[in-house]
């Protein structure tokens, strides 16, 4: 019987490589066609049927209850993450205008939570694509992913304050922050995909040194920075603390949106007749 080909959407970030690098070796499980796109574009691709499973921003999960979360894998941090940061001219409580990377979704909402709920401010947000004018005319800028990791090593001139949002979140809540989880689109049966993704995660982390060297070459930063990032700062297991962190994020996001505060997570449960 031919294997199912699953179209898997992921952001083009270093932190996804431990999850996808080994997929080509998982020959006993489903076959994956990997499609890369910015975080904010992945959910629309699922809704159009162009992707079957995606590593989706946590913010999208609560807005689309039809999505089913696959157990066991996520991208999260407990404390400093190193790749989701606000670079500012001013202390965080004094920020009045902030540029927001247009590719962000969960991070953009976490920024609002950090500024509006944790620090009681009401800044103006300017969504922009990252480029040479990104920091023009604003007090601060939120940068994510590979660019955020690179800038954290060498902040832009004139922006001496660096606020790591993973660190801000954990200090205020005592919980991990979950940036993304694997989810299946409505009407699609993932079948053995959860097992394949868990196996690929394990194998990918065993390849961490190789992945770090690859990341260093692509991002022009030290391999030690990349290795520390994918083995210490980023966490890949979706457990009870991570689920609690997701639910807390959903509650705070709902407060900002003035929507019902009750949030829940719909997990995929495999049913199979042998």
Beta strands, then each sheet from edge to edge (+ up, - down):
strand 1: 5-10
strand 2: 31-36
strand 3: 53-57
strand 4: 68-77
strand 5: 85-88
strand 6: 97-101
strand 7: 124-128
strand 8: 140-143
strand 9: 161-164
strand 10: 177-184
sheet 1: 2+ 1+ 3+ 10- 4+
sheet 2: 7+ 6+ 8+ 5- 9+
end
